[in-house]
Amino acid sequence: MNTLFNFFWNLAPNVRLILRNKTSQSRKELLFIYLKVKFKQLLFIDILKQNISYEKIFEFKIHFFDYRTFVFLFEEHFINNEYYFNVKVSCPLVIDCGANIGMALIFFKKLYPNSRIIAFEPDKRTFEKLKKNVEINKLKNIKLFNKAVMNSEGTVNFYYDPSNPGSLSMSIEKKRLPGVCERVDSTLLSNYIEERVDFIKMDIEGAEFSVIQELTNQNKLKLVNEIIIEYHHHIEPEENRFSKILKILEDNGFGYQINAFSKIPFCKKEFQDILIYGYRE
């Protein structure tokens, strides 16, 4: 009974979002797909405890490690439209930092089929899923890099949970995911920006401040039109530098909007995910 109650309780707000959707997506098609994946999750995952390793949404077939994580990413990208952007060009240049299995790439290709995309994913197992999803869907004009974007080139410690492949909390920060550590290749994002970039998605679990700082040091942030950064506030509980990343955006001519997820009443030094949308003034 609790499972069914929670199912419909969580379903309702997203259905309302779909019905109010003002993007170019078909509300009817989006609603059908969402109900399909949610009821499959309820029946096959929650009740029957089965495993599903791929799903079809729109014209795309997506492989993943965990169905619940897939549904979460579908809600985040296609229903909440966290990475939606609107440009007049038909082939925008998009950079995806922290691509995971490629749900954002699918979203961008659905939004702009002729978009050019540069994507980074440091975890080797997740990168293989990402590469597979690009190949089986025959997605064009995508460059994939099995690297972590950082403020230095070389290698860096990367923490992951072998029992939870594709985890959305994998990080260079041990406190973000205190699991197994391995060395992964790192690279400078500034090396890949040689022309106007229409949109950057940055979800890199703790490295965002150093990467933004490196971009501005190399005078490359001025080439970016729009950026959405998932800022991980208080990975280090004693560290307060949220205003610094906003100052960098301001100094580079960006306006911004903020979406902060927090519990009420507030707790001191508690970890908090914050979405920052930066746009050209």
MIKOLKE-328368 format. One record per residue (C-alpha): x, y, z. Coordinates in pm, 1 decimal, always signed. Layout:
<rs>
<<X; Y; Z>> ...
</rs>
This chain:
<rs>
<<+0.0; +0.0; +0.0>> <<+283.1; +241.8; +88.5>> <<+451.2; +163.7; -243.0>> <<+138.5; +257.4; -438.1>> <<+80.1; +569.7; -229.1>> <<+437.2; +690.4; -282.4>> <<+412.2; +608.0; -651.5>> <<+107.9; +826.3; -715.3>> <<+227.4; +1094.7; -472.3>> <<+550.2; +1134.2; -670.3>> <<+379.2; +1093.4; -1007.1>> <<+126.4; +1375.2; -974.2>> <<+357.2; +1682.0; -968.8>> <<+550.3; +1562.7; -1273.3>> <<+229.3; +1500.7; -1466.6>> <<+130.4; +1858.7; -1388.8>> <<+468.7; +1979.2; -1517.0>> <<+419.6; +1787.9; -1841.1>> <<+73.2; +1937.4; -1893.2>> <<+220.8; +2286.6; -1842.7>> <<+521.3; +2217.8; -2066.1>> <<+588.5; +2515.5; -2294.5>> <<+887.1; +2376.8; -2486.4>> <<+872.9; +2229.6; -2834.9>> <<+815.3; +1877.8; -2696.2>> <<+481.7; +1709.5; -2760.3>> <<+294.6; +1698.6; -2429.7>> <<+98.9; +1391.1; -2532.4>> <<+409.0; +1196.4; -2636.6>> <<+602.3; +1304.9; -2327.9>> <<+315.7; +1207.2; -2097.8>> <<+283.6; +865.9; -2263.1>> <<+655.9; +793.2; -2226.5>> <<+664.7; +912.3; -1867.0>> <<+367.5; +699.0; -1763.1>> <<+522.0; +402.0; -1942.7>> <<+856.2; +421.8; -1762.7>> <<+698.7; +496.7; -1423.2>> <<+459.2; +202.8; -1439.0>> <<+742.2; -23.4; -1558.5>> <<+946.1; +91.3; -1261.0>> <<+657.4; +17.4; -1025.6>> <<+582.5; -327.2; -1166.1>> <<+917.4; -470.2; -1273.2>> <<+1159.8; -293.4; -1038.8>> <<+967.0; -214.7; -718.8>> <<+727.3; -510.8; -709.9>> <<+880.5; -794.4; -914.4>> <<+1243.0; -692.6; -833.9>> <<+1356.8; -754.0; -1189.4>> <<+1636.3; -581.9; -1374.7>> <<+1594.4; -373.0; -1690.5>> <<+1908.4; -264.9; -1874.0>> <<+1769.6; -49.6; -2156.4>> <<+1465.0; +157.6; -2247.4>> <<+1316.4; +322.5; -2556.1>> <<+1216.3; +687.5; -2532.1>> <<+1110.0; +887.8; -2834.8>> <<+1322.4; +750.3; -3120.1>> <<+1616.5; +667.1; -2892.0>> <<+1725.4; +343.0; -2724.4>> <<+1915.4; +404.5; -2401.2>> <<+2129.6; +154.4; -2209.5>> <<+2197.8; +209.8; -1840.4>> <<+2301.4; +39.7; -1515.4>> <<+1997.6; +106.5; -1299.9>> <<+1636.7; +170.9; -1401.0>> <<+1558.8; +402.4; -1109.1>> <<+1855.5; +623.0; -1197.2>> <<+1742.8; +624.6; -1559.9>> <<+1392.9; +739.3; -1457.5>> <<+1541.5; +1006.9; -1232.6>> <<+1753.0; +1138.1; -1520.9>> <<+1451.8; +1130.5; -1754.9>> <<+1253.4; +1339.5; -1506.4>> <<+1543.3; +1579.7; -1458.1>> <<+1607.7; +1635.7; -1828.1>> <<+1276.0; +1592.4; -2008.4>> <<+1019.5; +1691.6; -1745.7>> <<+1197.2; +1945.0; -1525.0>> <<+1387.5; +2070.1; -1832.7>> <<+1690.1; +2152.5; -1618.5>> <<+1914.3; +2190.0; -1923.3>> <<+1671.8; +2347.4; -2165.9>> <<+1805.8; +2641.2; -2366.0>> <<+1665.6; +2836.0; -2656.5>> <<+1879.7; +2956.8; -2946.5>> <<+1800.0; +3069.4; -3300.1>> <<+2077.0; +2869.1; -3469.3>> <<+1998.2; +2514.0; -3585.6>> <<+2339.1; +2365.4; -3497.7>> <<+2444.8; +2506.3; -3158.7>> <<+2773.9; +2406.2; -3001.3>> <<+2711.8; +2234.2; -2666.4>> <<+2963.5; +2111.6; -2407.3>> <<+2854.4; +1847.8; -2155.3>> <<+3085.1; +1814.4; -1854.2>> <<+2981.9; +1506.0; -1656.6>> <<+2787.8; +1326.5; -1930.2>> <<+2727.0; +1001.0; -1738.3>> <<+2535.9; +758.2; -1968.5>> <<+2437.9; +1037.2; -2208.2>> <<+2084.5; +1136.7; -2109.6>> <<+2168.8; +1503.6; -2160.1>> <<+2311.8; +1424.6; -2504.2>> <<+1982.1; +1258.8; -2595.7>> <<+1796.2; +1563.6; -2464.1>> <<+2014.1; +1803.9; -2664.8>> <<+1978.3; +1594.7; -2982.2>> <<+1601.8; +1582.5; -2935.3>> <<+1598.8; +1959.7; -2887.8>> <<+1850.3; +2040.2; -3163.6>> <<+1910.3; +1738.6; -3394.2>> <<+2197.9; +1915.2; -3573.2>> <<+2373.4; +2027.5; -3256.1>> <<+2746.9; +1975.1; -3217.2>> <<+2836.8; +1828.2; -2878.9>> <<+3160.5; +1780.2; -2686.1>> <<+3110.7; +1548.8; -2386.5>> <<+3332.9; +1443.4; -2095.6>> <<+3284.5; +1145.0; -1863.9>> <<+3575.2; +1028.7; -1642.7>> <<+3442.4; +691.6; -1519.6>> <<+3551.6; +410.5; -1754.0>> <<+3245.5; +186.6; -1703.3>> <<+3001.4; +473.4; -1743.0>> <<+3190.9; +602.2; -2044.3>> <<+3136.0; +268.1; -2218.8>> <<+2759.2; +306.0; -2169.9>> <<+2780.9; +662.3; -2296.8>> <<+2973.6; +553.0; -2605.3>> <<+2728.4; +269.8; -2669.1>> <<+2428.7; +503.0; -2648.2>> <<+2587.7; +740.4; -2898.2>> <<+2674.6; +458.4; -3138.1>> <<+2348.8; +259.2; -3133.4>> <<+2144.0; +575.7; -3184.1>> <<+2378.6; +685.8; -3463.2>> <<+2419.1; +1030.3; -3311.0>> <<+2631.7; +1257.3; -3526.7>> <<+2865.7; +1547.5; -3453.1>> <<+2950.7; +1425.1; -3101.5>> <<+3301.5; +1405.1; -2960.4>> <<+3343.0; +1192.7; -2646.7>> <<+3632.8; +1213.2; -2400.8>> <<+3694.4; +965.1; -2120.0>> <<+3841.8; +1238.8; -1901.4>> <<+3763.9; +1456.6; -1601.6>> <<+3760.7; +1830.4; -1666.6>> <<+3987.9; +1993.4; -1410.0>> <<+4224.8; +2287.2; -1366.0>> <<+4524.2; +2074.8; -1466.0>> <<+4620.9; +1809.9; -1720.3>> <<+4742.7; +1466.7; -1612.4>> <<+4565.3; +1229.0; -1378.1>> <<+4349.2; +1277.7; -1071.0>> <<+4197.2; +1064.5; -795.0>> <<+3842.8; +960.4; -877.7>> <<+3607.5; +803.4; -623.0>> <<+3330.9; +561.5; -717.9>> <<+3120.8; +279.4; -575.2>> <<+3176.8; -54.5; -756.3>> <<+2839.4; -179.8; -628.3>> <<+2662.3; +119.0; -781.7>> <<+2805.5; +172.0; -1132.1>> <<+2700.9; +494.2; -1299.4>> <<+2630.5; +660.8; -964.9>> <<+2545.7; +1029.2; -995.5>> <<+2773.7; +1101.1; -696.8>> <<+3103.8; +979.4; -843.9>> <<+3356.9; +1252.5; -778.2>> <<+3713.4; +1371.3; -746.3>> <<+3610.2; +1466.1; -391.4>> <<+3637.3; +1178.8; -144.1>> <<+3375.1; +1333.5; +84.1>> <<+3123.7; +1331.8; -203.2>> <<+3153.9; +954.6; -246.8>> <<+3397.7; +785.1; -7.0>> <<+3427.7; +467.1; -214.3>> <<+3702.0; +305.9; -418.9>> <<+3965.4; +536.0; -566.4>> <<+4130.9; +508.4; -904.9>> <<+4337.1; +743.1; -1118.1>> <<+4165.4; +890.7; -1425.1>> <<+4285.7; +1124.9; -1695.7>> <<+4217.8; +1495.0; -1645.4>> <<+4206.6; +1776.4; -1896.8>> <<+4156.0; +2151.3; -1925.1>> <<+3815.0; +2255.3; -2054.7>> <<+3971.6; +2570.8; -2199.7>> <<+4159.0; +2353.9; -2451.9>> <<+3828.0; +2265.6; -2619.8>> <<+3686.4; +2617.5; -2651.8>> <<+3811.3; +2784.0; -2968.7>> <<+3485.3; +2939.0; -3090.3>> <<+3156.3; +3067.4; -2955.9>> <<+2990.1; +2804.5; -2730.0>> <<+2611.7; +2823.8; -2713.4>> <<+2561.6; +2617.9; -2398.2>> <<+2764.4; +2440.4; -2129.4>> <<+2620.8; +2186.8; -1888.1>> <<+2850.7; +2137.1; -1589.3>> <<+2776.1; +1861.4; -1337.6>> <<+3117.6; +1751.2; -1215.0>> <<+3056.8; +1680.1; -846.6>> <<+3287.0; +1926.0; -675.9>> <<+3530.4; +2036.5; -948.6>> <<+3307.6; +2315.3; -1082.5>> <<+3477.0; +2607.3; -905.3>> <<+3828.1; +2516.9; -1020.0>> <<+3709.2; +2460.2; -1378.7>> <<+3524.6; +2794.3; -1395.5>> <<+3831.4; +2966.2; -1247.9>> <<+4054.1; +2803.2; -1510.2>> <<+3821.1; +2913.1; -1791.4>> <<+3829.2; +3273.4; -1678.7>> <<+4207.6; +3263.8; -1629.3>> <<+4242.9; +3155.6; -1993.0>> <<+3992.1; +3420.3; -2106.8>> <<+3764.1; +3147.8; -2246.5>> <<+3453.0; +3210.8; -2037.7>> <<+3383.1; +3516.0; -2254.0>> <<+3316.3; +3277.9; -2545.7>> <<+3027.6; +3107.2; -2363.6>> <<+2671.6; +3229.7; -2418.3>> <<+2487.7; +3023.5; -2155.8>> <<+2594.3; +2784.7; -1880.7>> <<+2422.0; +2575.5; -1617.6>> <<+2641.5; +2473.0; -1325.9>> <<+2540.8; +2226.7; -1057.3>> <<+2729.8; +2376.9; -765.8>> <<+2798.5; +2143.9; -472.3>> <<+2790.7; +2367.4; -167.8>> <<+2957.3; +2239.7; +149.9>> <<+3117.5; +1922.0; +19.3>> <<+3377.9; +2058.8; +259.0>> <<+3154.4; +2180.1; +547.1>> <<+3397.2; +2454.2; +650.6>> <<+3435.8; +2593.3; +300.0>> <<+3224.8; +2889.8; +186.4>> <<+3300.1; +3016.3; -163.9>> <<+2962.9; +3024.2; -336.4>> <<+2985.9; +3401.0; -378.3>> <<+3319.6; +3360.4; -556.8>> <<+3171.9; +3159.4; -841.3>> <<+2894.7; +3418.8; -878.3>> <<+3159.0; +3693.1; -881.1>> <<+3340.9; +3515.2; -1164.6>> <<+3018.3; +3504.8; -1365.1>> <<+2948.9; +3873.0; -1293.9>> <<+3302.2; +3976.1; -1391.8>> <<+3260.5; +3790.8; -1723.0>> <<+2936.4; +3963.4; -1817.0>> <<+2685.8; +3700.5; -1705.8>> <<+2353.5; +3748.7; -1538.9>> <<+2229.5; +3449.0; -1340.5>> <<+1936.8; +3272.0; -1184.2>> <<+1965.2; +3029.5; -891.8>> <<+1765.1; +2723.8; -793.0>> <<+1861.6; +2596.3; -447.2>> <<+1737.8; +2275.7; -289.1>> <<+1738.7; +2292.9; +90.5>> <<+1561.2; +2151.1; +391.7>> <<+1370.7; +2376.0; +628.0>> <<+1460.5; +2453.2; +902.5>> <<+1817.3; +2518.7; +790.4>> <<+2109.7; +2320.9; +928.0>> <<+2453.7; +2473.6; +953.6>> <<+2720.7; +2343.4; +713.2>> <<+2480.4; +2099.1; +546.4>> <<+2556.5; +1983.8; +191.6>> <<+2341.2; +2152.1; -71.0>> <<+2296.6; +2116.7; -447.8>> <<+2255.5; +2453.0; -618.9>> <<+2177.7; +2505.4; -987.3>> <<+2322.5; +2823.0; -1136.4>> <<+2201.0; +2938.4; -1476.3>> <<+2436.5; +3192.3; -1629.6>> <<+2336.4; +3393.3; -1935.3>> <<+2475.3; +3681.9; -2132.0>> <<+2336.6; +4019.2; -2021.0>> 
</rs>
